[in-house]
Amino acid sequence: DQQVKQNSPSLSVQEGRISILNCDYTNSMFDYFLWYKKYPAEGPTFLISISSIKDKNEDGRFTVFLNKSAKHLSLHIVPSQPGDSAVYFCAASGGGADGLTFGKGTHLIIQP
Amino acid sequence: DTAVSQTPKYLVTQMGNDKSIKCEQNLGHDTMYWYKQDSKKFLKIMFSYNNKELIINETVPNRFSPKSPDKAHLNLHINSLELGDSAVYFCASSLRQAGYTFGSGTRLTVV
């Protein structure tokens, strides 16, 4: 039973355009959400996070939006750059010591 | 100056063997974790551990056991390795459920 879902296994975006990665969750107890970026043969690298008390958090080219009523969050990258090509994981936490629940990831490909 | 380091990076071993993967963090975090990324690239938590409690994902076989000699280390021991244990194992740490930082992974291949 997947509690965090990323329904797009891959996404191709032209360089300079906006990349939008989506994530849905089912567990109402989740109150903290994170996005990680992962290159092959490396560990996930933290990108940006958002607490459930907010609906938007911005850090440079990266913005995360949270819609609690829809149990949906999205990561916007603008403008997209070639170095953004990687697998992006959405993750959620319920505040306890039980770690993060991850989605299956979306492979973002930035085309020149 | 690696924040979360795990060794070895690659581990190839025969079925039935017992092996360990080591993890150390120098971030002063209070909680450490082990995650498994399977062949479908799905990252799933196996254990979380702080000074007070060990939380085990109920789907993890009891052949897997975490050992924490101190707050900065959480090693993963695996007994009687099986083919299905082949995966990439990631160590991670956090401070009061924030600042999650991952190691670079250990690719375990059981032959």
Backbone of each chain as ProteinMPNN parsed JSONL, in Angstrom:
{"seq_chain_A": "DQQVKQNSPSLSVQEGRISILNCDYTNSMFDYFLWYKKYPAEGPTFLISISSIKDKNEDGRFTVFLNKSAKHLSLHIVPSQPGDSAVYFCAASGGGADGLTFGKGTHLIIQP", "coords_chain_A": {"N_chain_A": [[0.843, -1.192, 0.0], [0.931, 1.91, -1.16], [1.799, 4.847, 0.344], [2.807, 7.211, -0.449], [2.801, 8.631, -3.544], [4.18, 8.849, -6.752], [3.219, 9.418, -9.751], [4.269, 9.712, -12.26], [6.694, 8.114, -13.95], [8.722, 9.157, -15.48], [9.877, 12.283, -16.876], [10.175, 14.649, -19.374], [11.749, 17.647, -20.175], [12.295, 20.758, -21.743], [15.352, 22.569, -21.763], [15.542, 25.515, -19.827], [12.831, 25.801, -19.609], [9.929, 25.334, -17.431], [9.96, 22.805, -14.969], [7.724, 20.522, -13.629], [7.053, 18.519, -10.999], [5.082, 16.004, -9.63], [3.321, 14.826, -6.693], [1.472, 12.655, -4.661], [-0.233, 11.898, -1.606], [-1.5, 9.656, 0.916], [-1.734, 9.362, 3.631], [-3.03, 10.986, 6.328], [-1.658, 11.734, 8.558], [0.832, 12.579, 7.906], [3.055, 15.283, 8.156], [5.153, 16.664, 7.26], [7.084, 17.329, 4.474], [9.291, 16.358, 1.881], [11.642, 16.888, -0.771], [13.875, 15.022, -2.678], [16.838, 14.694, -4.572], [18.401, 12.511, -6.819], [21.327, 11.161, -8.113], [22.716, 8.616, -10.284], [24.346, 5.948, -8.567], [24.769, 7.418, -6.289], [23.828, 8.731, -3.045], [20.503, 9.873, -2.031], [19.983, 13.386, -2.264], [19.158, 16.104, -0.294], [16.717, 18.492, -1.264], [14.555, 20.408, -0.927], [12.061, 21.332, 1.469], [8.814, 21.177, 3.091], [6.609, 22.24, 5.59], [3.505, 21.122, 7.003], [2.058, 23.287, 7.821], [2.4, 25.25, 6.067], [1.835, 26.446, 2.675], [3.499, 26.878, 0.633], [6.9, 26.873, -0.289], [9.976, 28.336, -1.02], [13.098, 28.172, -2.688], [15.536, 29.53, -4.234], [15.749, 28.369, -7.482], [13.898, 26.461, -7.007], [10.669, 25.539, -5.991], [8.272, 24.453, -3.724], [4.974, 23.346, -3.555], [2.161, 22.875, -1.495], [-0.861, 21.246, -1.189], [-3.021, 20.644, 1.068], [-5.67, 19.795, 1.372], [-6.139, 18.393, -0.916], [-4.235, 16.522, -0.633], [-1.763, 16.692, -1.962], [1.354, 17.46, -3.434], [3.747, 19.512, -5.131], [6.715, 19.991, -7.027], [8.396, 22.669, -8.363], [10.642, 23.6, -10.824], [12.442, 26.188, -12.008], [14.37, 28.346, -14.032], [14.686, 25.279, -15.869], [17.655, 23.331, -15.865], [20.428, 21.65, -17.471], [21.884, 20.179, -15.537], [19.935, 19.482, -13.777], [18.886, 17.114, -14.473], [17.981, 14.075, -13.236], [16.885, 11.634, -10.795], [13.988, 12.311, -9.0], [12.781, 12.223, -5.781], [9.886, 12.199, -3.865], [9.098, 12.628, -0.466], [7.711, 11.827, 2.761], [6.906, 12.611, 6.157], [5.727, 11.596, 9.385], [6.336, 12.798, 11.696], [7.108, 11.219, 13.757], [9.608, 8.877, 15.023], [9.976, 7.273, 12.864], [11.113, 7.544, 10.4], [11.291, 8.358, 6.856], [8.764, 8.177, 4.348], [8.864, 7.162, 1.106], [8.132, 8.136, -2.301], [8.079, 6.492, -5.529], [9.728, 7.792, -7.22], [10.616, 10.127, -9.828], [11.984, 10.294, -12.958], [13.676, 12.883, -14.168], [14.362, 14.456, -17.158], [16.325, 16.745, -18.721], [16.245, 18.394, -21.653], [18.461, 19.671, -24.129]], "CA_chain_A": [[0.0, 0.0, 0.0], [1.797, 3.074, -1.275], [1.259, 6.034, 0.992], [3.319, 8.351, -1.207], [2.762, 8.196, -4.938], [4.627, 9.695, -7.845], [2.61, 8.648, -10.838], [5.023, 9.849, -13.511], [8.032, 7.539, -13.797], [9.706, 10.011, -16.134], [9.398, 13.569, -17.373], [11.172, 15.282, -20.227], [11.495, 19.088, -20.242], [13.334, 21.48, -22.478], [16.184, 23.482, -20.978], [15.008, 26.872, -19.734], [11.402, 25.772, -19.29], [9.598, 24.932, -16.072], [9.71, 21.387, -14.686], [6.757, 20.35, -12.54], [6.993, 17.127, -10.554], [3.922, 15.865, -8.764], [3.359, 13.802, -5.661], [0.231, 12.533, -3.89], [-0.081, 11.063, -0.417], [-2.779, 9.185, 1.441], [-1.737, 9.34, 5.093], [-3.329, 12.307, 6.882], [-0.75, 12.02, 9.663], [2.049, 13.207, 7.397], [3.039, 16.723, 8.397], [6.416, 17.245, 6.793], [7.286, 16.76, 3.149], [10.62, 16.686, 1.373], [12.021, 16.447, -2.107], [15.262, 14.629, -2.794], [17.362, 14.498, -5.919], [19.351, 11.404, -6.762], [22.091, 10.767, -9.291], [23.126, 7.207, -10.214], [25.47, 5.553, -7.702], [24.92, 8.335, -5.166], [22.675, 8.765, -2.157], [19.59, 11.003, -2.246], [20.434, 14.675, -1.741], [18.019, 16.948, 0.074], [16.507, 19.671, -2.094], [13.662, 21.392, -0.336], [11.02, 20.703, 2.28], [7.698, 22.043, 3.479], [5.81, 21.791, 6.718], [2.077, 21.129, 6.669], [1.433, 24.567, 8.183], [2.613, 26.17, 4.95], [1.395, 25.937, 1.385], [4.516, 27.165, -0.371], [8.254, 27.166, 0.181], [10.782, 28.651, -2.196], [14.541, 28.23, -2.479], [16.171, 29.716, -5.532], [14.95, 27.917, -8.632], [13.007, 25.389, -6.562], [9.512, 25.905, -5.179], [7.377, 23.335, -3.428], [3.611, 23.736, -3.229], [1.431, 21.843, -0.776], [-2.319, 21.374, -1.122], [-3.372, 19.641, 2.077], [-7.017, 19.253, 1.162], [-6.034, 17.419, -2.005], [-3.112, 15.623, -0.312], [-0.945, 16.778, -3.168], [2.401, 18.473, -3.465], [4.461, 19.577, -6.403], [8.005, 20.669, -7.056], [8.595, 23.436, -9.584], [12.019, 24.002, -11.072], [12.43, 27.139, -13.121], [14.356, 27.598, -15.275], [15.334, 23.967, -15.804], [19.02, 23.312, -16.377], [20.874, 20.274, -17.756], [22.309, 19.524, -14.295], [18.762, 19.052, -13.017], [18.531, 15.746, -14.894], [18.201, 13.162, -12.113], [15.636, 11.074, -10.273], [13.485, 13.113, -7.9], [11.929, 11.474, -4.861], [9.043, 12.866, -2.89], [9.095, 11.866, 0.787], [6.837, 12.396, 3.774], [7.174, 12.176, 7.528], [4.611, 11.835, 10.298], [6.819, 13.448, 12.897], [7.654, 10.262, 14.705], [10.978, 8.441, 14.722], [9.876, 6.145, 11.935], [11.747, 7.828, 9.124], [10.576, 8.926, 5.725], [8.099, 7.309, 3.381], [9.226, 7.691, -0.201], [7.5, 7.734, -3.543], [8.941, 5.665, -6.367], [10.657, 8.64, -7.955], [10.368, 10.565, -11.208], [13.233, 10.574, -13.659], [13.574, 14.126, -14.919], [15.372, 14.593, -18.218], [16.317, 18.1, -19.286], [16.77, 18.327, -23.02], [19.034, 20.957, -24.568]], "C_chain_A": [[0.881, 1.245, 0.0], [1.155, 4.285, -0.643], [1.732, 7.311, 0.311], [3.456, 7.902, -2.658], [3.293, 9.273, -5.871], [4.243, 8.951, -9.113], [3.329, 8.775, -12.167], [6.415, 9.267, -13.326], [9.104, 8.412, -14.433], [9.037, 11.264, -16.685], [10.513, 14.204, -18.185], [10.791, 16.745, -20.426], [12.638, 19.755, -20.99], [14.069, 22.438, -21.544], [15.581, 24.881, -21.004], [13.534, 26.93, -19.385], [11.195, 25.36, -17.828], [9.397, 23.415, -15.993], [8.756, 21.319, -13.502], [6.655, 18.866, -12.217], [5.901, 17.015, -9.494], [4.034, 14.689, -7.808], [2.026, 13.816, -4.915], [0.476, 11.637, -2.682], [-1.455, 10.718, 0.139], [-2.884, 9.293, 2.959], [-1.928, 10.75, 5.658], [-2.393, 12.694, 8.027], [0.56, 12.639, 9.193], [1.974, 14.71, 7.615], [4.31, 17.418, 7.917], [6.772, 16.54, 5.508], [8.617, 17.248, 2.586], [10.747, 16.228, -0.074], [13.526, 16.163, -2.089], [15.597, 14.431, -4.267], [18.405, 13.394, -5.838], [19.988, 11.171, -8.122], [22.451, 9.295, -9.159], [24.347, 7.019, -9.328], [25.748, 6.561, -6.583], [23.69, 8.231, -4.273], [21.757, 9.934, -2.499], [20.137, 12.27, -1.582], [19.223, 15.545, -1.481], [17.942, 18.186, -0.811], [15.74, 20.754, -1.34], [12.598, 20.667, 0.457], [9.906, 21.7, 2.569], [6.958, 21.41, 4.641], [4.333, 21.911, 6.344], [1.372, 22.433, 7.06], [1.609, 25.607, 7.078], [2.008, 25.596, 3.681], [2.418, 26.194, 0.279], [5.854, 27.39, 0.325], [9.156, 27.297, -1.039], [12.254, 28.711, -1.811], [15.208, 28.311, -3.835], [15.26, 29.296, -6.672], [13.882, 26.906, -8.25], [11.893, 25.928, -5.669], [8.67, 24.66, -4.96], [6.034, 23.91, -2.994], [2.915, 22.564, -2.545], [-0.053, 22.181, -0.745], [-2.824, 20.275, -0.191], [-4.731, 19.017, 1.827], [-7.007, 18.192, 0.069], [-4.974, 16.37, -1.733], [-2.162, 15.534, -1.519], [0.16, 17.808, -2.961], [3.118, 18.412, -4.801], [5.757, 20.348, -6.213], [8.135, 21.363, -8.407], [10.064, 23.825, -9.674], [11.994, 24.955, -12.266], [13.587, 28.131, -12.98], [15.095, 26.263, -15.115], [16.701, 24.028, -16.479], [19.454, 21.862, -16.616], [21.278, 19.504, -16.498], [21.152, 19.074, -13.422], [18.326, 17.642, -13.406], [18.949, 14.766, -13.807], [16.863, 12.501, -11.778], [15.235, 11.886, -9.043], [12.509, 12.282, -7.07], [11.162, 12.44, -3.965], [9.042, 12.002, -1.631], [8.239, 12.582, 1.815], [7.165, 11.809, 5.131], [5.966, 12.494, 8.399], [5.055, 12.433, 11.615], [7.354, 12.493, 13.931], [9.054, 9.851, 14.292], [10.98, 7.31, 13.714], [10.316, 6.504, 10.536], [10.813, 8.406, 8.079], [9.916, 7.829, 4.906], [8.29, 7.933, 2.014], [8.25, 7.269, -1.287], [8.509, 6.964, -4.377], [9.9, 6.481, -7.214], [10.169, 8.978, -9.36], [11.705, 10.903, -11.822], [13.031, 11.79, -14.546], [14.723, 14.213, -15.921], [15.231, 15.98, -18.809], [16.992, 18.035, -20.649], [17.302, 19.676, -23.462], [18.208, 21.578, -25.676]], "O_chain_A": [[1.493, 1.593, 1.01], [0.074, 4.703, -1.057], [1.127, 8.37, 0.476], [4.136, 6.921, -2.958], [2.91, 10.44, -5.79], [4.883, 7.968, -9.489], [3.037, 8.033, -13.104], [7.239, 9.852, -12.622], [10.254, 8.415, -13.992], [7.83, 11.307, -16.924], [11.656, 14.284, -17.735], [9.659, 17.054, -20.797], [13.797, 19.355, -20.875], [13.471, 23.038, -20.651], [15.164, 25.373, -22.052], [13.033, 27.956, -18.927], [12.146, 25.079, -17.099], [8.741, 22.822, -16.85], [8.965, 21.987, -12.489], [6.229, 18.062, -13.046], [5.817, 17.835, -8.58], [4.73, 13.707, -8.065], [1.514, 14.884, -4.578], [1.3, 10.723, -2.735], [-2.442, 11.402, -0.133], [-3.985, 9.313, 3.511], [-1.066, 11.61, 5.479], [-2.345, 13.859, 8.42], [1.319, 13.169, 10.005], [0.965, 15.341, 7.302], [4.506, 18.612, 8.146], [6.768, 15.311, 5.44], [9.013, 18.395, 2.79], [10.058, 15.315, -0.527], [14.325, 16.941, -1.568], [14.752, 14.055, -5.079], [19.199, 13.349, -4.899], [19.307, 11.008, -9.134], [22.491, 8.769, -8.047], [25.268, 7.836, -9.341], [26.832, 6.561, -5.999], [22.649, 7.716, -4.682], [22.172, 10.876, -3.174], [20.681, 12.222, -0.478], [18.362, 15.703, -2.347], [18.948, 18.843, -1.078], [16.228, 21.868, -1.149], [12.265, 19.521, 0.157], [10.04, 22.899, 2.324], [6.716, 20.203, 4.666], [3.964, 22.704, 5.477], [0.225, 22.658, 6.676], [1.044, 26.699, 7.14], [1.703, 24.405, 3.614], [2.228, 25.78, -0.864], [5.926, 28.012, 1.385], [9.108, 26.483, -1.961], [12.615, 29.227, -0.753], [15.421, 27.299, -4.502], [14.145, 29.799, -6.812], [13.051, 26.535, -9.079], [12.141, 26.672, -4.721], [8.393, 23.909, -5.895], [5.965, 24.832, -2.181], [3.059, 21.413, -2.957], [-0.445, 23.269, -0.326], [-3.027, 19.133, -0.603], [-4.914, 17.82, 2.053], [-7.763, 17.222, 0.118], [-4.821, 15.428, -2.51], [-1.825, 14.454, -2.005], [-0.063, 18.878, -2.394], [3.095, 17.399, -5.5], [5.87, 21.228, -5.36], [8.003, 20.735, -9.458], [10.649, 24.318, -8.709], [11.589, 24.592, -13.371], [13.767, 28.704, -11.905], [16.02, 26.151, -14.311], [16.882, 24.677, -17.509], [18.893, 20.945, -16.016], [21.036, 18.3, -16.408], [21.354, 18.364, -12.437], [17.485, 17.045, -12.733], [20.134, 14.644, -13.496], [15.844, 12.783, -12.407], [16.052, 12.118, -8.152], [11.546, 11.718, -7.59], [11.729, 13.37, -3.39], [8.991, 10.776, -1.722], [8.062, 13.799, 1.75], [7.633, 10.676, 5.247], [5.277, 13.495, 8.203], [4.259, 12.565, 12.544], [7.994, 12.919, 14.893], [9.622, 10.393, 13.344], [11.889, 6.48, 13.71], [9.931, 5.834, 9.577], [9.712, 8.872, 8.375], [10.43, 6.716, 4.784], [7.926, 9.087, 1.788], [7.627, 6.209, -1.217], [9.662, 6.802, -3.975], [10.79, 5.924, -7.857], [9.421, 8.226, -9.984], [12.468, 11.7, -11.277], [12.312, 11.738, -15.543], [15.893, 14.061, -15.569], [14.178, 16.352, -19.327], [18.161, 17.668, -20.768], [16.681, 20.708, -23.208], [18.542, 22.657, -26.165]]}, "seq_chain_B": "DTAVSQTPKYLVTQMGNDKSIKCEQNLGHDTMYWYKQDSKKFLKIMFSYNNKELIINETVPNRFSPKSPDKAHLNLHINSLELGDSAVYFCASSLRQAGYTFGSGTRLTVV", "coords_chain_B": {"N_chain_B": [[34.873, 15.822, 3.58], [32.78, 13.896, 4.729], [29.347, 13.735, 5.589], [27.504, 11.677, 6.226], [28.686, 8.574, 6.216], [29.174, 5.444, 4.685], [30.278, 2.096, 4.636], [31.097, -1.07, 3.165], [31.253, 0.374, -0.194], [30.611, -1.258, -2.262], [29.567, -4.641, -2.203], [30.033, -7.954, -2.629], [28.891, -11.177, -2.232], [28.488, -14.616, -1.163], [25.555, -16.669, -1.121], [24.118, -17.444, 2.029], [26.14, -16.5, 3.586], [27.279, -14.32, 6.302], [27.136, -10.867, 6.732], [28.258, -7.442, 7.258], [27.378, -3.994, 7.174], [28.724, -0.834, 7.556], [27.978, 2.29, 9.175], [28.44, 5.724, 9.68], [27.881, 8.881, 11.169], [28.648, 12.348, 11.237], [27.242, 14.519, 12.064], [26.052, 15.11, 14.396], [23.506, 14.231, 14.735], [20.471, 12.785, 16.096], [19.083, 10.547, 15.447], [19.22, 7.603, 13.538], [19.061, 5.731, 10.458], [18.229, 2.905, 8.385], [17.755, 2.271, 4.997], [16.341, 0.487, 2.246], [16.866, 0.104, -1.166], [15.229, -1.374, -3.668], [15.148, -3.581, -6.575], [13.301, -2.35, -8.136], [13.752, 0.229, -7.677], [12.584, 1.366, -5.489], [12.579, 3.114, -2.516], [12.71, 2.018, 0.726], [12.037, 2.177, 4.199], [13.922, 0.462, 6.662], [14.858, 0.318, 9.305], [14.653, 2.512, 12.145], [16.52, 4.326, 14.52], [17.118, 5.694, 17.667], [18.54, 6.946, 20.722], [16.692, 5.994, 22.408], [14.766, 4.332, 21.284], [14.155, 1.578, 19.092], [12.852, 1.25, 15.984], [11.286, -0.975, 13.954], [10.689, -1.894, 10.653], [8.031, -3.886, 9.936], [8.13, -5.627, 7.836], [10.696, -6.401, 7.476], [12.986, -9.04, 7.424], [14.035, -11.1, 10.226], [16.64, -11.74, 9.967], [18.057, -9.523, 9.515], [19.722, -7.11, 11.39], [20.146, -4.192, 13.316], [22.967, -2.543, 14.758], [24.112, -0.465, 17.247], [26.836, 1.02, 18.364], [27.355, 3.514, 19.401], [26.071, 6.931, 19.462], [26.772, 7.967, 17.011], [27.018, 5.959, 15.195], [25.534, 3.389, 13.246], [25.314, 0.232, 12.502], [24.646, -2.334, 10.085], [23.751, -5.611, 10.283], [23.639, -8.645, 8.571], [22.412, -11.814, 8.438], [22.822, -15.126, 7.101], [22.628, -14.69, 4.209], [20.488, -14.094, 1.401], [19.494, -14.521, -2.063], [17.558, -12.627, -2.684], [18.206, -10.52, -1.112], [19.829, -8.85, -2.414], [20.482, -5.585, -3.244], [20.471, -1.968, -3.01], [21.659, -0.444, -0.172], [20.912, 2.16, 1.993], [22.18, 4.33, 4.398], [21.027, 6.731, 6.779], [20.589, 9.861, 8.533], [19.095, 11.961, 11.059], [18.001, 14.953, 12.784], [15.898, 15.164, 15.294], [13.782, 14.471, 13.568], [14.303, 16.153, 11.392], [16.317, 17.571, 8.778], [17.224, 15.352, 7.334], [19.777, 13.311, 6.156], [21.51, 11.497, 3.745], [23.64, 8.637, 3.253], [25.98, 7.496, 0.717], [25.313, 5.024, -0.182], [25.334, 1.392, -0.28], [26.018, -1.113, -2.431], [24.796, -4.198, -2.478], [25.428, -7.413, -3.565], [24.28, -10.6, -3.876], [25.372, -13.778, -4.552]], "CA_chain_B": [[34.372, 15.708, 4.947], [31.466, 13.302, 4.486], [28.455, 13.857, 6.733], [27.066, 10.318, 6.522], [29.542, 7.696, 5.413], [28.897, 4.035, 4.868], [31.253, 1.213, 3.998], [31.745, -0.724, 1.901], [30.381, 0.904, -1.239], [30.159, -2.445, -2.996], [29.766, -5.877, -1.434], [29.596, -9.151, -3.351], [29.067, -12.283, -1.302], [27.731, -15.813, -1.516], [24.381, -17.031, -0.323], [24.366, -18.124, 3.289], [27.141, -15.78, 4.387], [26.876, -13.229, 7.183], [27.909, -9.671, 6.407], [27.893, -6.198, 7.938], [27.604, -2.707, 6.519], [28.939, 0.142, 8.616], [27.525, 3.651, 8.909], [28.845, 6.716, 10.664], [27.508, 10.251, 10.851], [29.364, 13.344, 12.045], [26.375, 15.69, 12.074], [25.449, 15.296, 15.715], [22.099, 13.839, 14.67], [20.073, 11.899, 17.189], [18.386, 9.378, 14.93], [19.826, 7.02, 12.335], [18.126, 4.867, 9.737], [18.64, 2.111, 7.228], [16.769, 2.146, 3.933], [16.68, -0.446, 1.179], [16.328, 0.405, -2.49], [15.173, -2.656, -4.349], [15.388, -3.573, -8.025], [12.345, -1.419, -8.74], [14.208, 1.567, -7.276], [11.718, 1.867, -4.438], [13.282, 3.3, -1.247], [11.832, 1.671, 1.861], [12.743, 2.191, 5.474], [14.072, -0.826, 7.339], [14.966, 0.575, 10.748], [15.091, 3.802, 12.643], [17.06, 4.096, 15.868], [17.788, 6.723, 18.448], [18.998, 6.398, 21.995], [15.593, 5.501, 23.217], [13.936, 3.291, 20.71], [14.407, 0.998, 17.782], [11.6, 0.974, 15.276], [11.589, -1.924, 12.889], [9.644, -2.131, 9.672], [7.594, -5.265, 10.183], [8.388, -6.497, 6.683], [12.117, -6.747, 7.424], [13.269, -10.352, 8.052], [14.852, -10.975, 11.433], [18.052, -11.952, 9.63], [18.655, -8.195, 9.511], [19.715, -6.517, 12.721], [20.99, -3.002, 13.47], [23.772, -2.487, 15.984], [24.561, 0.907, 17.431], [27.788, 1.122, 19.461], [27.221, 4.857, 19.977], [25.092, 7.752, 18.749], [27.248, 8.337, 15.684], [27.154, 4.765, 14.365], [24.471, 2.388, 13.174], [25.753, -0.788, 11.56], [23.605, -3.275, 9.68], [24.221, -6.982, 10.174], [22.722, -9.505, 7.827], [22.764, -13.229, 8.574], [22.288, -16.092, 6.123], [22.212, -13.88, 3.062], [19.707, -14.724, 0.339], [19.574, -13.809, -3.34], [16.637, -11.501, -2.662], [18.751, -9.408, -0.324], [20.59, -7.985, -3.313], [19.838, -4.27, -3.314], [21.33, -0.893, -2.517], [21.265, -0.095, 1.187], [21.304, 3.522, 2.332], [22.125, 4.799, 5.77], [20.637, 8.134, 6.857], [20.457, 10.355, 9.902], [18.311, 13.196, 11.185], [17.95, 15.54, 14.113], [14.489, 15.366, 15.645], [12.986, 14.308, 12.334], [14.603, 17.169, 10.393], [17.683, 17.527, 8.268], [17.575, 14.009, 6.878], [20.946, 13.262, 5.28], [21.75, 10.117, 3.345], [24.93, 8.19, 2.775], [26.033, 7.28, -0.731], [24.771, 3.707, -0.514], [26.141, 0.171, -0.406], [25.375, -2.043, -3.359], [25.011, -5.588, -2.05], [25.079, -8.432, -4.553], [24.384, -11.947, -3.329], [25.489, -14.706, -5.696]], "C_chain_B": [[32.919, 15.209, 4.916], [30.609, 13.334, 5.735], [27.951, 12.486, 7.192], [27.875, 9.392, 5.616], [29.216, 6.25, 5.724], [29.897, 3.221, 4.072], [30.816, -0.227, 4.165], [30.761, -0.121, 0.905], [29.805, -0.228, -2.082], [30.482, -3.68, -2.161], [29.179, -7.027, -2.24], [29.895, -10.346, -2.467], [28.178, -13.458, -1.703], [26.523, -15.988, -0.604], [24.795, -17.751, 0.951], [25.383, -17.43, 4.179], [26.48, -14.751, 5.306], [27.757, -12.026, 6.87], [27.405, -8.458, 7.195], [28.195, -5.008, 7.055], [27.696, -1.672, 7.637], [28.441, 1.517, 8.199], [27.935, 4.559, 10.057], [28.354, 8.085, 10.224], [28.205, 11.208, 11.798], [28.565, 14.643, 12.159], [25.794, 15.984, 13.455], [23.965, 14.973, 15.732], [21.756, 12.818, 15.754], [19.386, 10.621, 16.711], [19.075, 8.903, 13.651], [18.894, 5.974, 11.753], [18.884, 3.987, 8.742], [17.455, 1.998, 6.281], [17.277, 1.134, 2.921], [16.047, 0.044, -0.115], [16.384, -0.86, -3.314], [15.344, -2.497, -5.865], [14.436, -2.64, -8.751], [12.621, 0.022, -8.33], [13.361, 2.188, -6.183], [12.504, 1.927, -3.131], [12.342, 3.008, -0.085], [12.634, 1.662, 3.149], [12.776, 0.787, 6.071], [14.046, -0.62, 8.848], [15.137, 2.069, 10.983], [15.509, 3.589, 14.098], [17.577, 5.388, 16.456], [18.111, 6.109, 19.802], [17.903, 5.659, 22.737], [14.815, 4.365, 22.577], [14.431, 2.852, 19.341], [13.061, 0.705, 17.154], [11.944, 0.14, 14.056], [10.403, -1.993, 11.945], [9.282, -3.62, 9.742], [7.861, -6.195, 9.008], [9.849, -6.938, 6.608], [12.352, -8.097, 8.114], [14.176, -10.199, 9.263], [16.303, -11.381, 11.202], [18.811, -10.615, 9.594], [18.602, -7.629, 10.917], [20.628, -5.296, 12.758], [21.742, -3.065, 14.794], [24.324, -1.079, 16.098], [25.517, 0.982, 18.609], [27.754, 2.49, 20.15], [26.315, 5.68, 19.073], [25.489, 8.051, 17.312], [27.3, 7.154, 14.717], [25.899, 3.899, 14.415], [24.854, 1.398, 12.083], [24.609, -1.756, 11.276], [24.22, -4.655, 9.513], [23.169, -7.82, 9.468], [23.233, -10.941, 7.939], [22.146, -14.043, 7.447], [21.75, -15.395, 4.874], [21.509, -14.704, 1.998], [19.807, -13.884, -0.929], [18.722, -12.546, -3.326], [17.11, -10.325, -1.825], [19.567, -8.456, -1.185], [19.828, -6.685, -3.539], [20.891, -3.227, -2.988], [20.787, -0.474, -1.155], [21.819, 1.29, 1.519], [21.158, 3.749, 3.831], [21.721, 6.273, 5.738], [20.594, 8.549, 8.316], [19.628, 11.62, 9.892], [18.385, 13.698, 12.615], [16.502, 15.893, 14.407], [13.621, 15.458, 14.387], [13.17, 15.434, 11.337], [16.031, 16.972, 9.901], [18.136, 16.143, 7.835], [18.723, 14.075, 5.876], [21.269, 11.801, 5.009], [23.224, 9.871, 3.033], [24.851, 7.882, 1.287], [25.613, 5.879, -1.145], [25.801, 2.601, -0.545], [25.389, -0.773, -1.321], [25.761, -3.459, -2.968], [24.533, -6.522, -3.146], [25.313, -9.802, -3.942], [24.353, -12.935, -4.494], [25.393, -16.165, -5.223]], "O_chain_B": [[31.971, 15.982, 5.057], [31.08, 13.0, 6.822], [27.966, 12.171, 8.382], [27.749, 9.437, 4.392], [29.008, 5.879, 6.879], [30.309, 3.608, 2.979], [30.229, -0.582, 5.187], [29.556, -0.115, 1.153], [28.668, -0.163, -2.549], [31.521, -3.756, -1.506], [27.977, -7.066, -2.501], [31.023, -10.514, -2.004], [27.238, -13.306, -2.484], [26.496, -15.51, 0.53], [25.714, -18.57, 0.943], [25.485, -17.724, 5.37], [25.323, -14.367, 5.132], [28.976, -12.152, 6.756], [26.291, -8.45, 7.72], [29.154, -5.017, 6.283], [26.862, -1.637, 8.541], [28.474, 1.868, 7.02], [27.798, 4.218, 11.232], [28.405, 8.415, 9.039], [28.344, 10.939, 12.991], [29.131, 15.723, 12.329], [25.12, 16.996, 13.648], [23.245, 15.391, 16.639], [22.618, 12.095, 16.254], [19.141, 9.714, 17.507], [19.458, 9.705, 12.799], [18.053, 5.406, 12.45], [20.004, 4.286, 8.328], [16.333, 1.684, 6.678], [18.483, 0.946, 2.759], [14.857, 0.356, -0.163], [17.465, -1.362, -3.623], [15.646, -1.41, -6.36], [14.729, -2.188, -9.857], [11.825, 0.921, -8.602], [13.41, 3.399, -5.969], [13.037, 0.913, -2.681], [11.311, 3.661, 0.074], [13.772, 1.195, 3.182], [11.805, 0.034, 5.999], [13.311, -1.293, 9.57], [15.684, 2.792, 10.15], [14.924, 2.774, 14.812], [18.372, 6.095, 15.835], [17.973, 4.901, 20.0], [18.168, 4.807, 23.585], [14.261, 3.522, 23.282], [15.019, 3.61, 18.57], [12.234, -0.003, 17.728], [12.787, 0.514, 13.24], [9.258, -2.133, 12.375], [10.146, -4.488, 9.618], [7.825, -7.416, 9.162], [10.203, -7.763, 5.765], [11.958, -8.276, 9.266], [14.991, -9.278, 9.323], [17.107, -11.369, 12.134], [20.041, -10.584, 9.636], [17.556, -7.664, 11.565], [21.762, -5.358, 12.283], [21.237, -3.562, 15.8], [24.93, -0.561, 15.16], [25.067, 1.007, 19.754], [28.081, 2.608, 21.331], [25.846, 5.195, 18.043], [24.632, 8.357, 16.483], [27.597, 7.338, 13.537], [25.292, 3.705, 15.467], [24.734, 1.688, 10.893], [23.727, -1.967, 12.108], [25.115, -4.843, 8.688], [21.973, -7.711, 9.738], [24.37, -11.23, 7.566], [21.093, -13.698, 6.912], [20.57, -15.504, 4.54], [21.875, -15.848, 1.726], [20.153, -12.704, -0.886], [19.109, -11.52, -3.884], [16.489, -9.262, -1.827], [19.952, -7.378, -0.732], [18.675, -6.691, -3.971], [22.048, -3.551, -2.724], [19.598, -0.187, -1.01], [23.009, 1.563, 1.356], [20.145, 3.402, 4.438], [22.034, 6.983, 4.783], [20.565, 7.711, 9.217], [19.472, 12.271, 8.859], [18.777, 12.974, 13.53], [15.953, 16.826, 13.821], [12.847, 16.396, 14.197], [12.288, 15.664, 10.509], [16.838, 16.292, 10.535], [19.313, 15.805, 7.961], [18.656, 14.797, 4.881], [21.298, 10.976, 5.923], [23.949, 10.771, 2.609], [23.789, 7.992, 0.674], [25.562, 5.576, -2.337], [26.982, 2.834, -0.801], [24.266, -1.183, -1.027], [26.915, -3.863, -3.111], [23.392, -6.441, -3.601], [26.43, -10.122, -3.536], [23.432, -12.928, -5.311], [25.469, -17.084, -6.038]]}, "name": "protein", "num_of_chains": 2, "seq": "DQQVKQNSPSLSVQEGRISILNCDYTNSMFDYFLWYKKYPAEGPTFLISISSIKDKNEDGRFTVFLNKSAKHLSLHIVPSQPGDSAVYFCAASGGGADGLTFGKGTHLIIQPDTAVSQTPKYLVTQMGNDKSIKCEQNLGHDTMYWYKQDSKKFLKIMFSYNNKELIINETVPNRFSPKSPDKAHLNLHINSLELGDSAVYFCASSLRQAGYTFGSGTRLTVV"}
